[in-house]
């Protein structure tokens, strides 16, 4: 059972979007479409996420995980 739980954790393909004070953490995305000072556009399996704001900077980036700093003004989910 322990091994089964470990495999589920490692192969987890559910996305996660966490917002906190001036930080955006995203994991398990498919593709980064755009990153600039005012726009972050990320493609997921079933939708695209556009985050509009100011002073966006990539703080950390590893395989399918990314952390941004900046000021969020709006978010838009675009479903296929």
N, C-alpha and C positions, 0 to 999 in steps of 0.2 A: 504494500500500500504506500509506503514512504517513497519508493521509486516511482510509482504512478503519479503521485502528487508532484514530485520533482520534475518529471517530464511535462506535466501540464503547465507548470510554472515557466519552464524554459521555452516551451513552444507556444506560449500565450500570444495570440495574434489580435487580441482586443486592443483597440486604441484607448488612449488616455490623454485627456487635456486638463491640466491643472492651472488655475489662475491664482496668483497671489499678488501682493502689493508690488506692482511694476515688474512682475515675472510671469512668463508663460512657459510651462513645461508640456511637451507633446512627445508621445511615443507611439510606436507601431504605425506610422504613416507610410504611405506608398511612395510619395514623391514630393519634393519641394518645388513648387512652380516659380515662386518669386520671393525674394528677400531684399528689401531695401529699407531706408529710414522710415518710410511711412506705410508700408504694406508687407504683410506676410501672407502668402497663399500656399496652402498645403493640400495635397490630394490624399484622400483616404479611399478605402475600398468602395464605399457607397455614396460619398459626398466630397465636396471641396469646401475648405474653410478659408475664408478671407478675414484677416485681422487688420483693421486700420488703426493708425495711431501715429506716434512721433518717437523719434530717437531709438528705433529698434536696433539692437545689437545682439549677435549670437554670443552667448556666454559659455555654452558647452554644447558639443556635438559629438555623439558616438553613434554606432549603428542603430538607425531608426529611432533615436532619441535626440531631442534638441531642447535647449533652454534659451529663451530670449529674455532680454531686459528691455524695458521701454514703457511708454505710456499708451494704454489701450483706450481708444475712443469708441470703437464699435467692432462687432463680430458678425459675420454673415455665413450661414450654412447654405450651400447650394447643392441640392440633391439632384441626382441624375434622373 
